Amino acid sequence: MDYGLKGKVAVITGGSDGIGKATAIALAREGAKVVICARGQEKLDQTVAQIRKEGGEVLAVKADVTSDADINRLFDETVKQFGGVDMLLNNAGLSQRGKFLEIDDKMWDIDLDIKVYGAIRCLRRAIPEMRKRGGGRIVNISISSAKQPGAGSMPTSLSRAAGLVITKALSKEYAPENILVNAVCIGKIKSGQHDRRINNNKISAEKYYEDNSKDIPMGRFGEAEEAANAIVFLMSSAASYVTGSSINLDGGVSGVL
């Protein structure tokens, strides 16, 4: 199936690892020009090398989504290199959870700055560029607990719920301009965050994934590539009448649609 992505330009935050990296690779395979940003240069370079080895077009920009200057530079370099922006994946984030009374202001500030204000900064730059192209696609990464938060799930469940509000509101505001805005609510997906927990706990990956899959109806963690498949669909011409929606990609964990 032709997804209509050839020559389109995608900006991906958190694009050097996990879901962001898998999506960058998948979009490049469909002929899109991808721009990835992250804070670490080494992983950016590794992802660029992998995409170029497969013949894809890619630009890497070392950038922190909490910095206005970095985000402006990211989009300035994107427009200079590729002429505009057609797609945005707001993927940068981290997972912070704790008991409510133990979460201090610093933890709240860090979480909201990365996942809420970071997305807002990118949207402010991406939407005007999409308008120039006659439309665009925006996908915001969220989590299942943004819809159905549990005990000890903040601050991440709150910041991700804000992302769903942004998704719904912008989908209505920009639908007349053919800028479609959707979300993917992930569950437990294999990523660098889980790799770090495995290393910190000094246990085998097999045991870690087995122990932490017991609450997943499908009985396993998802792969980053499975998340990328859903994102590519939402970015594509196949999803031309989909906006203001969210896809649960959590192996059946969520109790709500």
C-alpha positions in Angstrom: 0.0 0.0 0.0 1.2 3.5 -0.9 1.0 5.7 2.2 1.6 8.9 0.3 4.6 9.8 2.4 7.3 10.0 -0.3 9.0 13.4 -0.1 7.1 14.5 3.0 9.1 16.1 5.8 8.7 14.7 9.4 10.1 16.2 12.6 10.5 13.7 15.4 11.4 14.7 19.0 13.1 12.0 21.0 14.1 10.5 17.7 17.3 8.7 18.6 15.8 5.9 20.7 12.8 3.7 21.2 9.5 4.8 19.5 11.0 7.9 18.0 13.9 6.0 16.4 11.6 3.2 15.1 9.2 5.8 13.6 12.1 7.7 11.9 13.3 4.4 10.3 9.7 3.5 9.3 9.0 6.9 7.7 12.3 6.9 5.9 11.5 3.5 4.4 8.3 5.0 3.1 10.3 7.7 1.4 9.8 10.5 3.9 12.6 13.0 4.8 13.0 12.7 8.5 14.5 15.2 11.0 15.3 13.7 14.5 16.2 15.6 17.6 17.5 14.4 21.0 19.9 15.6 23.7 22.5 13.0 23.1 24.7 13.2 20.0 26.0 9.7 20.0 22.6 8.0 19.7 21.6 10.6 17.1 24.7 9.7 15.0 23.9 6.0 15.3 20.3 6.5 14.1 21.4 8.7 11.2 23.9 6.1 10.1 21.3 3.3 10.2 18.8 5.3 8.1 21.4 6.4 5.6 22.6 2.9 5.2 19.1 2.0 4.0 19.1 4.9 1.6 16.9 7.2 3.6 17.1 11.0 3.9 17.7 12.2 7.5 18.8 15.3 9.4 19.8 15.1 13.0 19.8 18.2 15.3 21.0 18.0 18.9 18.2 19.8 20.7 16.4 19.9 24.1 12.6 20.5 23.9 12.8 22.5 27.1 14.8 25.2 25.3 13.1 27.7 23.1 16.4 28.4 21.3 16.9 24.8 20.6 13.5 24.3 19.2 13.8 27.4 17.0 17.1 26.1 15.7 15.6 22.6 15.1 12.8 24.1 12.8 15.1 26.6 11.2 17.5 23.9 10.2 14.6 21.7 9.0 13.2 24.4 6.7 16.7 25.3 5.4 17.5 21.6 4.6 14.1 20.3 3.4 12.0 23.4 2.6 9.2 22.9 5.1 7.4 20.6 7.6 4.6 18.2 6.8 4.5 16.0 10.0 5.4 16.3 13.6 5.8 13.5 16.2 5.8 14.9 19.8 7.6 12.0 21.4 10.2 13.4 23.8 9.5 12.5 27.3 10.4 10.5 30.4 8.5 8.4 32.9 8.2 9.8 36.4 5.8 8.3 38.9 5.5 8.6 42.7 3.3 9.0 45.7 1.5 12.4 45.4 2.9 13.8 48.7 6.4 12.8 47.8 6.4 14.7 44.4 8.1 18.1 44.8 7.8 21.2 42.7 11.0 20.4 40.8 9.7 17.0 39.7 6.5 18.6 38.5 8.3 21.3 36.7 10.6 18.9 34.9 7.8 16.7 33.8 5.5 19.4 32.5 8.4 21.3 30.8 9.4 18.3 28.8 6.0 16.7 27.9 3.6 19.7 27.8 5.6 22.8 27.2 8.0 20.9 25.0 5.1 19.8 22.7 3.7 23.3 22.7 7.0 24.8 21.6 7.2 22.4 18.7 3.6 22.9 17.7 4.0 26.7 17.6 6.8 26.3 15.0 5.3 23.3 13.1 1.7 24.5 12.5 2.7 27.7 10.6 4.9 25.6 8.3 2.1 23.1 7.7 -0.2 25.9 6.8 2.2 26.9 4.0 2.0 23.3 2.7 -1.8 23.2 2.7 -2.0 20.7 5.6 -0.1 18.4 7.8 -0.1 15.6 10.4 0.6 15.8 14.1 0.9 12.8 16.4 1.3 13.3 20.1 2.6 10.4 22.2 0.6 9.8 25.4 0.0 6.8 27.7 -2.9 4.6 28.7 -3.0 6.0 32.2 -3.7 9.5 30.8 -7.2 8.2 30.3 -7.4 5.9 33.3 -4.9 7.0 36.0 -4.0 4.8 38.9 -2.5 5.4 42.3 1.0 6.7 42.2 0.8 7.5 38.5 1.6 11.2 38.7 3.2 13.4 37.4 3.4 11.5 34.1 -0.3 10.6 33.9 -1.2 14.3 34.4 1.2 15.6 31.8 0.1 13.0 29.3 -3.5 13.8 30.0 -2.7 17.4 29.1 -1.3 16.1 25.8 -4.7 14.5 25.1 -6.4 17.9 25.7 -4.0 19.5 23.3 -4.7 16.8 20.8 -8.5 17.2 20.9 -8.5 21.0 21.0 -6.0 21.4 18.1 -7.8 18.8 16.0 -10.9 21.0 16.1 -9.1 24.2 15.6 -7.0 23.1 12.6 -9.3 20.6 10.8 -10.5 23.2 8.4 -6.9 23.7 7.3 -6.3 19.9 6.8 -3.9 19.7 9.7 -4.9 16.5 11.4 -4.0 15.9 15.1 -4.1 12.5 16.8 -2.5 10.7 19.7 -1.1 7.2 20.4 -1.5 6.1 24.0 1.2 3.6 24.7 1.5 1.0 27.4 4.6 -1.0 28.2 6.8 -0.7 25.1 10.5 -1.8 25.0 12.7 1.2 25.1 15.8 2.8 26.5 14.0 3.6 29.7 13.4 -0.1 30.4 16.9 -0.9 29.3 18.2 1.5 32.0 16.0 -0.1 34.6 17.2 -3.6 33.7 20.8 -2.4 34.1 20.1 -0.5 37.3 18.4 -3.6 38.8 21.1 -5.9 37.5 18.6 -8.5 36.3 18.2 -10.2 33.0 16.0 -8.6 30.3 14.1 -11.8 30.1 13.2 -11.8 33.8 12.4 -8.1 33.8 10.0 -8.3 30.9 8.4 -11.5 32.3 7.9 -10.0 35.8 6.4 -6.8 34.4 4.1 -8.4 31.8 1.7 -10.0 34.3 -0.9 -7.1 34.0 -0.8 -7.1 30.2 -3.7 -9.1 28.7 -1.5 -10.0 25.7 1.2 -11.2 28.1 4.1 -9.3 26.7 5.7 -5.8 26.2 5.2 -4.1 22.8 8.0 -3.5 20.4 8.9 0.0 19.3 8.2 -1.0 15.7 4.6 -1.8 16.6 4.1 1.7 17.9 5.8 3.1 14.8 3.3 1.2 12.6 0.4 3.0 14.2 2.1 6.4 14.0 3.0 5.9 10.3 -0.7 5.1 9.6 -1.8 8.3 11.3 0.8 10.3 9.4 -0.3 8.7 6.1 -2.9 9.3 3.4 -4.7 6.2 4.7 -5.7 8.2 7.7 -7.0 11.2 5.8 -10.3 11.3 7.7 -8.9 10.7 11.2 -8.4 13.6 13.5 -9.0 14.2 17.2 -8.6 10.5 17.9 -6.4 8.3 20.1 -5.2 4.8 19.6 -4.5 2.6 22.6 -1.4 0.7 22.0 -0.9 -1.2 25.2 -1.7 -4.9 24.7 -5.2 -4.4 26.1 -4.3 -2.9 29.4 -6.6 0.1 29.3 -10.1 -0.3 30.6 -11.4 2.6 28.5 -11.5 3.1 24.7 
